[in-house]
Amino acid sequence: MPEFVLVFAVLSLALGGYWALVIFPKQRAFQHKQKIVRALHVGDEVVTYGGIVGVIMDIDVAAGVSSIEIAPGVRIKLLTAALQQVYDPQAIAESATRGAGGLDSQTPPGEEGEKT
């Protein structure tokens, strides 16, 4: 009987740890994403998950579809859930610089050690 209680306690702790480390953060990220999507309006410049930048021309809330103009006269329809964020060029540039490790200040590959 004590072994059963010990196994139950270990399984409960493992399940609780899994929930705290995996499920709970995913729920928070989903809620944050929903908050961003609900705050979008016609005329906002947005970035899709595919990296396309465009302006919201129409939002059909009932169908969950948005019409985005990506170039003058070029509109695409996509799921509203595919809209990632409002386009902020400065924030995206900073993120790209951090992701590249600040490569823009280094010399291009193959030019190290070359002297003229």
N, C-alpha and C positions, 0 to 999 in steps of 0.2 A: 504493500500500500504506500509506504513512503516514497518508493521509486516512482510511482504514478504521479504523486504530487510534485516531485522534483522535475520529472519530464514535462508536466503541464506548466510548471513555473518557467522552465527554460524556453519552451515553445511560446509562451505568452510574452516573455521578454524579447524573443527573436521577432515575433510578429509586431510588437510595439516598436521595436527599433526599425524594422522595415517600413512601417507606416511613417515614422518620424523622419526617416532619411530619404524615402523615395516618394511615397504618395502625397504627403503633406506639401512638400515643395512644388510638386507638379500641380496640385490644386491651386496653390497661391499664384503660380505663373499663369494658369488658365484664367483665373479671376482677374489678374492684372491685364491680360490680353483683351478680355471682354470689356473691361473698363475703357481701354484705349479705343477699341472699335466703336463702342457706343458714343464716344465723344467726337467722332469724325462728322464733319458736315460737308455739304456741297461747297466746292471752292477750295477745300484744303488740298495742299500738295502732299502726296503720300508716297511711301516706298512699299512695294509688294514683297512677299517672301522671295520672289524670283529676282529681286533687285531692280525692278522696273520703277522708274519715277514718273508720276503723272498727277493730274489734277482730277479730283472727284467731280464728275458732271452730274451724276444721278445716283441715288441710293434707294433700292427697293427693299425696305426692311422686311416685308412679308416673305419675299422670295430669298432674301439673303444674298442678293446680287448687286454689284455696283458697276457703274459705267465710268471708266477712267480714260481721260484724254492724255495720250503719251506723246503726241506731237500735234501740231495744228491740223485739224481735220481727221486725225487718227484716233478712234476710240476703241477700247476693248471692254468686254464684259468679263468680270471675274467675281468669284465669291468674296463677299465682304470679309469673311474670316481670313482671306489671303492678304489682307492689308496689314502690314507689319507695324508701321509707325508713321508719324508725320515727318515729312522731309525736312531735315535740319542739316544743311551742307557742312557747317562747322563741326557739329557733333560726329558726323559720319567721317569727316577727314581726320579728326582726332582719333577715332576708333581704328581707322585704317593705319594710322601712324603707329599706334600702340601695337596693333596686330602684326605689323611688319617689323617691329622691334626698332623702329626709328631708322630704317634703312636709308631714308632719303638723305641723311647726313653723312653716310658712308660712301666710300668710293665704289664704283661699279665693279662687279666681278671681273677678274682678269687684269685689272689695273693696279693691283697691290704690288708694291715693290718696283714698279717701273719708274725709271727716272729719265728725264730728258736732258 
